[in-house]
Structure formats: structure tokens, C-alpha cells
């Protein structure tokens, strides 16, 4: 099993996600959506620094779910769930 630690508390099996999703790991807010992601939800946030929206996606191939934060304070791509 090839595991990666993407934060101090969340360890996952990298082999359970597809290559396209793997390419999003630790990417910033400028990395585009890959072709197999389906948009599930959008949350619009007005912040003092401007618009910082959250987009929630799921992958057609591996069912991984993602949060994509935009705006000046956005953290980019964040893995939220991997289906076993």
C-alpha cells in the first residue's frame, strides 16, 4: 500500500484514487478542474478580501470528493473523501 500524508491528521491510500485526481493533490486555486469531476455544490462567500467561493466536486472514475476554494484566501484543491 502506497500511503501519503496530506495533512497532519489524514492519511489515505493513494492507489484508491485515479490519476486525474492524484494530479490535484496539494494544488493551488489556479489548477483547473479535470474532465471527470462533476460539480455537486457551490457556496458563495463574500469576504473582506473579495469573493471566495467553494466548489464541491465528485469524480466519475474513483468517487473521490473535492472542495476547490477560490479567491485571494482560497486554499485550492482539498481532498474531502475517498470511497473504499
C-alpha positions in Angstrom: 0.0 0.0 0.0 1.4 3.4 -1.1 0.2 5.9 1.5 0.6 9.7 1.6 0.1 12.1 4.5 -1.7 15.2 3.0 -2.1 16.8 6.4 -1.0 16.1 9.9 -4.2 14.0 10.6 -5.4 12.5 7.4 -3.5 9.5 5.8 -5.0 7.8 2.8 -4.2 5.1 0.3 -3.1 6.9 -2.9 -3.8 3.8 -5.1 -7.5 4.3 -4.5 -7.8 7.5 -6.4 -7.5 7.9 -10.2 -4.5 9.6 -12.0 -6.5 12.7 -12.7 -7.4 13.1 -9.0 -3.9 12.3 -7.9 -2.7 15.3 -10.1 -4.9 17.6 -7.9 -3.3 16.7 -4.6 -1.8 19.8 -2.9 -2.5 22.0 -5.9 -3.4 25.7 -5.6 -6.6 27.5 -6.6 -5.3 28.1 -10.1 -5.2 24.4 -11.1 -8.2 23.7 -13.4 -10.9 21.0 -12.9 -10.1 17.7 -14.6 -12.5 16.1 -17.1 -14.0 13.5 -14.8 -15.1 15.9 -12.0 -18.8 16.6 -11.6 -19.9 19.8 -9.8 -22.2 19.0 -6.9 -22.5 22.3 -5.0 -21.3 25.9 -4.9 -21.1 28.1 -1.8 -20.6 31.8 -2.4 -18.7 33.6 0.3 -18.3 37.4 0.4 -15.2 38.2 2.4 -13.4 41.4 3.3 -10.8 40.5 0.7 -13.4 39.8 -2.0 -15.3 36.8 -3.3 -14.0 33.5 -2.1 -16.2 30.7 -3.3 -16.2 26.9 -2.5 -16.9 24.4 -5.2 -17.7 20.8 -4.3 -16.9 18.1 -6.9 -17.0 14.3 -7.1 -15.0 12.1 -9.6 -16.8 9.9 -12.0 -13.9 7.4 -12.1 -12.9 6.9 -8.4 -15.8 8.7 -6.5 -13.3 10.9 -4.6 -14.8 14.2 -3.5 -13.1 17.5 -3.5 -13.5 21.1 -2.3 -12.0 23.8 -4.5 -11.6 27.1 -2.8 -11.0 30.2 -4.9 -10.3 33.8 -4.2 -7.3 35.5 -2.6 -7.6 33.4 0.6 -8.6 30.2 -1.1 -6.6 27.1 -0.3 -7.1 25.5 -3.7 -7.9 21.7 -4.0 -8.7 19.9 -0.8 -9.5 16.2 -0.7 -12.6 15.6 1.3 -13.4 11.9 0.9 -12.2 8.7 -0.7 -14.7 5.9 -1.2 -13.2 2.5 -0.4 
